[in-house]
Amino acid sequence: MTHPAGPLPSPWPRSVIDQLLWPGLPGPQGQQMLALTAQLQLAEWWTPEALERAQLAQLDALVRHAGTHVPYYAKRLRRWKVDTSVPLTWEAFRRIPVLKRAEVQRAGESLYASATPPAHGRVGSAQTSGSSGRPVTLMKTELTLLLWRAVTLRDHLWHRRDMMAPTCHIRETGGLRAPPPDGATHATWGSAAEDAFQTGPSHTLSVTADIASQARWIAARKPRYLLVYPSGLRGLLDHWEATGTAPRGIEQVRTISETLRPELRDRVQSVLGARLVDLYSSQEVGYIALQCPDHAHYHVQSETIHVEVLREDGEPCAPGEAGRVVVTPLHHFGTPLLRYEIGDGAEVGPPCPCGRGLPVLTRVLGRIRHMLHFPDGRKVWPTFAVGRFVKLAPIRQWRIVQVALDHLELHLCTTRPVTPEEEQAVVRSILDKLGHPFRVTVIYRPEGIPSGANGKYEDFLCAIDPDA
């Protein structure tokens, strides 16, 4: 928005009152959004103990609802010695067994609430993408969407985005929406921002577009902010470096959905002069953690979700330890998911120097089903020196697949034929990093290495059953 005095500050309120430009008074939905945002801005500075007390109060309401209206829990809470006639305690909550994805599928509609609080709004179904081959269908209320929008707005405000500037999104869009080469253009940044604030346009392109088309599309739209999957970002950075056509004016690159390799942060700064901001979410439960405004680690969104990171013995991880992520969305009254294991691993961090009381995740490590298994029984989330790969050989794309306890496949898409010496150097680099003499078979994929059906790309896959 411009004015004779110059561009107005962002975020600029959206007002529905004639001649009241500032302070603005939004409509009812915008007022709801501002009320929630104000509460989030207060709560993030609470102590961890205060946040836990607030979470327990909301968990008490959720567990009572589940015991009354959800057949699956009505049959089981008594067996687990969780008495919904008395206030919930942490000891009682932790007696609820961890809920696995397979159990959610077996439970089916018995996990759906027979009734939800009327003020939570209408109930609709949502299905996960089934990236693991096992989609899950859940029932969600309008309240769930409202809180999702509030956390989206928090992310914009935390990272000081100018909402009047253009933004571009390259992601899975479903069906034929936003197809290449032109994608789709929207007048605003979407309901999370537009209900309360004036915004600029947003542009969306399906992730199915090839990298060269994506680069041309970005250049034509001149965004200040770019949202993209990490795998797509790697492809774009490779393209811009090879062609010398890196766009100018991008201030932030936002990454979603896939596990972020740390070296991408430095590459974004080097190639674009921009900052990378990641977030952690899932289709089942929504936002889990946002990147801190001042650091590269993540803050759990404690106002909307309870997160546990557990060791193999079921005990909570201490700072510096990694474990499996178990979540309880605090406001999912349509399909309550109490202590749901989403299949990811994460590393717990110490309290953040920024002063926020929200718990810290240092790293999100990816899918547990895709951990690397060693013959001696150890399991790790593998990391690889990706920057070194491309120096050793002309690699455009790569993926490692574990096909047996002692056997890895290295899938490569290269810009030219690789010499035997280059191939050996890459294999040696991988084995040195892993510290084990796996047998490695190199498979060349000149046509490229495909993403999953949901548009996500994983550079390490475990294709074995270690218990078989």
Beta strands, then each sheet from edge to edge (+ up, - down):
strand 1: 12-13
strand 2: 123-127
strand 3: 137-141
strand 4: 167-171
strand 5: 184-186
strand 6: 197-198
strand 7: 202-206
strand 8: 225-228
strand 9: 252-255
strand 10: 275-282
strand 11: 286-291
strand 12: 298-300
strand 13: 305-310
strand 14: 322-329
strand 15: 340-348
strand 16: 360-367
strand 17: 372-373
strand 18: 379-380
strand 19: 395-404
strand 20: 407-414
strand 21: 439-444
strand 22: 460-462
sheet 1: 1+ 6-
sheet 2: 2+ 3-
sheet 3: 5+ 7- 4- 8- 9- 10- 11+ 12- 16+ 15- 14+ 13-
sheet 4: 17+ 18-
sheet 5: 21+ 20+ 19- 22-
end
